[in-house]
Each structure stands twice: as C-alpha cells, then as structure tokens.
Amino acid sequence: MKKFLVMTAALVALTSQGNAASIVNNDSEARTVVVTEGGSQQELSLAGGESAEFCPSGCFVSLSGERETLLGTEQVEISGGKMRIR
C-alpha cells in the first residue's frame, strides 16, 4: 500500500508540472498582455527577450486588439507586436 501511495504521489507531481501556458517576448521593446482568468483581469508586462509561465487552467490573453483563448498548455510568442500561438 505504501508503494502505491508513493507511486501515485510521483505520478501526480509529474503530470502537474508544465501545465501552464508559456509566453516569450521576442521583440526588443517591452510588451504588455492582458490576461483574463476566472473573471479577473491582470496585466503581464514582458521586457524584450523575457519569458513567463501563466494561465495554468485556461484563460483569455489580449495584445493590441488580438484576443486568444488558451487552455493552459500553449506556447505564445510575441514578435512584431503580434502574438503567435503554438
């Protein structure tokens, strides 16, 4: 029984890692995206070349009038002031 609990805990830890969207700003200037998650909005500012993880359980992300729906597993790249979702 103890081995089962340890294996279950390890499996949960492995599957919970990486369950967030990531974003990288490939532009040289800072960009700010608006993240709407669970009915609340917040701004996420990224300097040129900076990256972050966000949105672990789905959200909307907006940049310069573009709005995308994320599940929480995507990779978002900002280039030329526009978002690209992978």
N, C-alpha and C positions, 0 to 999 in steps of 0.2 A: 504494500500500500504506500509506503514511504517513497519508493522509487517512482510510482505512478504520479504522486503529487509533485515530486521534483521535476519529472519529465513534463508534466502539464505546465508548471510554472515556467520552465525553459521555453516551451512552445509559445506560450502567451507573450513572453518577453521578445522572442524573435519576430513574431507576427505584428507586434505593436510598434516595432522600430520602423522608421521610414514611412509611416502613414501620415504624411503631411505633404502638401504641395511645396515646391521649392521655386524660388524666383531669383533671377540674376539680372542685374542691370549692365548690359554690355555697352551702354553709351558712356561717354566721358563726363557728361553732366548728370547731376542728381535728378532722380525721378521719384514722384510720389504716386502711389496707387492707393485707391480707396477699397478697403476690404469690408464687405458686409457679411456678417456671420451671426446667425441666430437673432436677427433683427437689429443688431447694433453695428454701427459703422466706426471704423478707425482708419487713420492714415498710416501707411507704411512707407517711410522715406528710405530710399536707397541711393547712396553715393555711387559715382561711376565705378564699375567693377565690383560693387558689393553684391552679396547674395544673402538670402534668408530662407528659413522654413516657416510656413504659416498654414493656416486653414486645414487643421487635421481632420475635420469632419464635414467638409463641403462648405462652400461659400460663393459669393459673387466677388469679382475683382474688376475694378474700373481704372482706366487710364486714358486721359484725353478723349473722353466720349465713348471709348470702346468699353463694352461690358461683357465679361465672360463668366460662365458658370463652371465652377471647379468641384470635383468630387473629393479632392484632398490628396490625390496621388500624382498630379500632373507636374510637369516642369514648365515654368513660364520664363521666357526670355524677353527682355526689353532691348530693342535695337531700333535706332532711328525714331525714338519716341513712340513706337508701337509694340504691342505685345504679340508674342507667338507662343502658342500652347503646344507642348509635346506630350 
